[in-house]
Amino acid sequence: MKKVLIITNLFHASPRIPGIAKYLTEFGWEPTILTVPIGKEHRNLLGFPAGFQEKVRIIETPYRGDIFWFWRKIFKLLGFSLKKSILTQLKEKTGDTSQKSFIDFIFNLYRTIFAYPDEEKGWKNPAFRIARKLLAKERFDAIISSSSPVISHIIANKLKRKYKIPWIADLRDLWTQNHNYPYPWWRKIFEKQLETKTLLGANVLITVSSVWAEKLKILHKRETVYTITNGFDPEKVNIHPVKLTSKFTITYTGQIYSGKQDPLKLLVALNKLISEEVIDPQNIEVRFYGREENWLKKEIEKYNLTSIVRQFGQVPREVVFKKQWESQILLLFNWEDPREKGLYTGKVFEYLAARRPILITGGYGGDVLEELIKETKAGVYCPNVEDVEKVLKNFYLEYKQKGKVDYTGDWKKIEKYNYREMARKFSEILNQITES
């Protein structure tokens, strides 16, 4: 059995890295994950796949926290909760419900100056120190680093140069080409140089979509960049469907990126269908599970949907799965940027495993999400309000007639997106770089 050292922050890398690492042993690779401190309570929240912690060694390094660790201590003394973001709580206390405000500007300025190359930069030295001790005792055949945060690649690059171990850089998100790059143009100039210098040492680059792979090929002047999509745990599939909710329930799980995704298309369509008495408000419920957003609360109130649309906050992964599986419809917001057509979200693969109809709203069409939903027949893609309204009406009428919305996904097409298949692809690349 060959050994691979995986360097990543599991708070960001879940569920992709735990899902893949769990199955690497089936293909002759024994993974060890080097990560930040997790703690028992966070392991439950992250919802590692069954058997992952038994099959994979996890080494947690000393780490005091990201660039906000000091400010969290200060704000805790002022009565702030550590379970919610400081930014969200500040905006709540000041009554700020806008998506972009002076408070947002101050936070972004702080990050621009101090979060170089990312907010987790303080992890570099303790992670490298523990990795050196580990490599002094054991022989590893390969290294995988997975971002974001990109500090994982900087640590891996340093290890590659010192120990000459083959290295795969896995970019779950692009670095300076990221659709969500939050910093000014002048910082991007310096950071792009850091990206190319760092990843030059990687034997192989992997990313999650073919569109992103093409971008990386151009920037890094490589003939080959591999595409391995995100996926789902084949042991966590709604094979024997659970009982559906009695109401016409629409569920969204995960974070909503302000200014990048637009839930208003759904709210506008719902408001119209209810006002026209097409949908009975007593029969419908829309549920958001993830970080609560004040600006979304304001929009829900604006469209008179407070009795129907609710934010439930963050819940453990097992609860997320349950809520997905019992839903009539699963909701996904596409990215509102015509230049960004290569972005899958991790949740779309979870949704495929939930085997419930998926409603994707927003975007401009012709992207990887639209291709995926057409290939798998697992749902409907609705770029504008009119499309959302039409599809919601049809789904609701079906629900009224049958008591449920039927699922029509093509399981043969869906099944190839499971993490066992992704682990097989990783193992083939690992074998290739270690044998050569």
N, C-alpha and C positions, 0 to 999 in steps of 0.2 A: 504494500500500500504506500503510494507516494504521499508526501505531505505538502499542503499549501497553507501559507499564512495570509489571512484576509484582514486588511486594515481598513476599518470603516467605523463610523459612528452609528450604532444600531438604532438610535432614536430617529435618524434620518433614513437609514438604509433598509428598515423594515417596511414591507414584508419581503422585498426582492432578495436580499442577501440571506436572511434566515431560510427562505423558501428554497433557494438554490443550494445552499450549504448542506441542508438536510439530506439532499439526494446525491451529493457528490460521492459519498462513500460507496454507492451502488456502482460507480464507474471507476473505482480504484484510487480515489483521492480522499485523504483524511484532512479535513479542514480544522484550522485553529483561527478563531476570530479575535483580533486585538481591537478593543473598543474602549469607550469612556465608561465611567462607573454607571451602572444601570439601577441596581437595587431591586428588591423583590416586588415592591409595589409597581414599579415601572415595567417589569417583566410581564405582569398581568395586563397592564394597559397596552403594551405593544402586541400582546397576543401571539407569541411565538408559535409556530406550527407544532402539532403533537409530535413528540420524539426528537425535536430539534436539540433541546438541551442535553439529551442523553447521547446523541450522536456527535455533537459538535462541542469542542472545548472552547469556552469563552474566557478570555483574559481581560479583566477590567483594570485599566491603568489609573494611577493617581491623576486627578484633574480637578481644579477648583471651579471651572466653569467658563462659559463664553465671555465675551467682552462686557456683558451686562452683570456679571456675578457680583461685583462690588455694589452696584446700584440696587440690586435686589435686596442686599442686606440693609441698605439705607431705607429703602421704601418699606421693607418689612417692619422696621421700627416705627414707621409712620402709619402702620395699620393695613398695608397692602397685603393681599394674598399671594403666595408663591405658586398657586395652582392656576392662576390666570396671568396673562401677559401684562407687564407694567403699562404698556401703551394703551391697551384696552381699558384698564382701570383708570388711568389718567383722563382718558376721554370721557369715561362714565362720570367721574367726579366733577369735570368741568362742563358737562352737558354737551360735549362736542359729538355730533352724530355724522359729521361729514366724512367722506372717504379720504380726502386730502386736506389737511389742516396745518396750522402752524406747529402743532405738536408732532404731527407726522414729519414735517420738514426738519425739526430739531433732531428727531430720532434718526432720520436718514442721513443728516449731516454728521452726526456722531459715528454712524456706521461707516460712512464714506472715509472718514479720517482714520478711525481706529480699527476697523474690520478689514485689514489687509494682510493676507489675501482673503480671509473670511472671518466670521465671528468666532470660529473655533480655533484660532491660531495658537492659543495657549496650550493646546493639546500636543503640539509638535514635540517639545522637549521631553515631557514624561513618557509619551508613546515611544519615542526613539530609544530612550533609556531602557525601557522594559523590553523592547524588541531586541536590542543588543544583548541583553542578558539571556533572552530566550534562544537567540541564534548561537550563542556561545555554548549552550548545552545540547541543542538539537540541530539536526540537519533538515532544512526545508528545501523542497525541489522547486518551488515557485512562490511568487507573491501576487496577490490580487489586491488592488486598492479600488475603492468605490466611492464616488462623490455624487452629490454634495454631502458634507463640506469638502472643498478641494484640498484642504490641509492633508487629507489622506494620501493624495498623490505626491505631495511634497515629502512626506515621511517615507513613502515607498521608493521614491526616486533616490533619496539619501541612502536607504538600505541597499538598493540595487548597485549604486556606485561603490559602496563599501564591501559588499559581500558577493557581487557578481551573480545574483540569483535572477533567473528569468522573471519578468514582471508584466502583468496584464493590468492596464488602467481601464476600469469600467466607469463610464460616465452615464449615470442614470439621468443626470441633468447636464446640459452643456455648460461650459465654463464661461468664457467671455461672450460666447455666441448665444447665451441663455436668453430665452424669450422673456424671462422675468429679471433680467440684469438690472439692478436697482441704482447703479452708480453713474456719475457724470461721465461724459465722453472722454475727458482728459485722464480720468483714472483708468478707463478701459485701454488706453494706449499702453500704459505701463503694465497693466495686468495681462494684456495679450502677449507681451514679451515674456512674462513670467510663465504663462501657460505653455507657449511653444518650447521654451527652454526646459521646463519640467518634464513635459510629456515626450520630449525627444528621446529620453532614456527608456521609455516603455517599449517592450518587444511587440506588444499588440494593444490596439485601442478597440474597445467595445462600447457600443451605445445601444439605445433601445428602439430606434427606428431608422429606416433606410434613408429618410430625408436628413436626419441628423448625421448619419454616417457620411453622406456626401459633403456636408458642411465641414466635418472634421478632416476629410481627405484633402480638401482645398487648403484649409488653414495649416495643416501639419504636413502637407506635401507627401501624403502616403498613398500608395496604390490600393491598399486594402484597409478598410475599417469594418469590423464585424458588427452585425446587427443581431442582438439577442433581446427580444422584447421582455417586458415584465410579464407576469403570469399569475397563476393561482395554484394553491396546494391541491393536488389531485385527491388528497384525503379529506379535503374540506369543501365538498361539493354537495349541493342540495339535491342529492340523487333521489331520495324518497321525500318528495316535497312536503314541507311542514304545512300546517293549517294556515291559510291566508287570513288576513284581517277581515273583519266583517264590513268595515268601511272601505271606500275607494281611497286607499292609502298610497301616497306618493312619498318616497323616502330618498333623501340625499345624505350621504355620509362623507365626511372629510372637510377640509378647509376650503373656503371660498376666497379666491385672490381678488381683492378689491381693485377695480379698474381693469382687470384682466379677464374676468368672467362676469356674466350678466344674468342674475336671477330675475331681473325685471320682466323679461319676456314671459316667463311663467306667471308672475304676479298679474301682469296686464291681461293675459289670456284668461286666467282664473276669474279675475274681477268681472270681465265681460260675460263669461259663460254663466256666472252666478247671477249677475244683474239681468241677464236675458232669460233666467229661470231654466236654462238648459241643465245646469248642475244644482242639485239640492245641497245647500251648505251643511245640512245635517248628516249627509252621507259621505262627506269627503274630509280627509285629513292630510296635511302636508307636513312632513317631519324633517328637520335638519339636525343631524348629529355631527358635532364638530365644534370648533371654537365659536363662541357666540360673538356676533357682530352688531354693534349699536346702529350702524348705518342700515343694516338689513332690517333690524327691528323698526326703524323709522319708515322704511319703504313698505313694510307689511302693514303698518298702521295707516299709511297714506292710501293704500288700496282697500282699506276696510276688511282686512283678512286675518285679524288677530285671533278670531275664534276658530280659524281653520289652519293657519300656518304657525308652527311653533318651532323655536330653537331649544333643543334639549341639552346642549353643551357636549363636552367630550365624555365618552363612555368607553369601557374596556372593549377590546377587539371581539371577544366572544359575544358581547351584547350587539355589536355592530353587525356581525354575521346573522344573528337571530332577526334583527330588524330588517335586514335586506331580504332574507328568505321569506318572511311573512308578508312582504309588501305586494300590493297589486302592481305597482309601477316603481322602477328605480330611475332616479333623476341624475343627469350628468350635464354640467355646464361646459361647453366647448370654449376655446380661447378666442377672444374677440380681437384677433390680429391677423389680417390677411397674409402677413409675411411668415406666420408660424403655422405650418401645416404638418410638422413632424412630431407633434407632441401627443403621446398617449398619456393618460393619467393612470396611476396604479389601480385606482378603484374600478376602472372599466373592466379589468380582468376579474376582480372580485365579483363584480356584477354578473359577468359571464358564468362564474361558478355558482351564483345564486339561482340561476335558471329562472329569472323573472324578466318580463319585458323592460327594455331600457329606453328611456326617452332622453335623447341628446338635444339640447337647445343651444342656439347661438353659433358663432363662427361664420365662415364664408364658403364652406363646401370644398370638395376636392382634397380633403386632408385625410390623415391616417385613421382618424376616428370614424369618418364616414365610410371609408373602405372596409374597416373592421366590422362595422355594424351591418353592412351589406353582405359581406362574406359569410358571416355567422348567422344572419337572419334573426339576430337576438333582440332587435328593437327598431326604433324609428329615429331618423335624423331630421331635426326641424330647425333650420337656421334663423327663421324670423317668427314674429308674433302670430301671423296668420296661420303658419304651419303648425305652431304649437297649439293654437286654438282648435284647429281642425282635428288634429290627432287626439287631443284631450277629449274632445267631444265624442269621437269614435270609441275611444277606450272606455269612457264613462257609459255610453249606451250599451256596450258589450257587457260591462259590469252589471248594469241594471237588468239586462236580459238573462244572464247566466249566473250572476252572483259572484263572478270573478272575471279577470282578464286572462285569456289563454296565452300560454307561452309557446312560441313557434321556432325557437332557436335550433340550429343544426349542430347537434352535439359532436358529430365527427369533425366538423370544422373547428369547433370550440376546443376540443380536447387537446389539440396540439399546442395550446398555449399554457399547459401546466408546467409547474416548476421542475418536475422530473425530466421533461424534455429540454428545458433550459439548462439544467445541470449536465445533461448529456452533451450539449453543444459546448459548454464551458470546458468539460473534460477533454473533448477532442482538441480544443485549442491549447489547453494545458499540456496534453501529450505532444502536440506538435512543437511547442517552443522548448520543451525539456528534452525531447529526442534530438532536436536539431542543434 
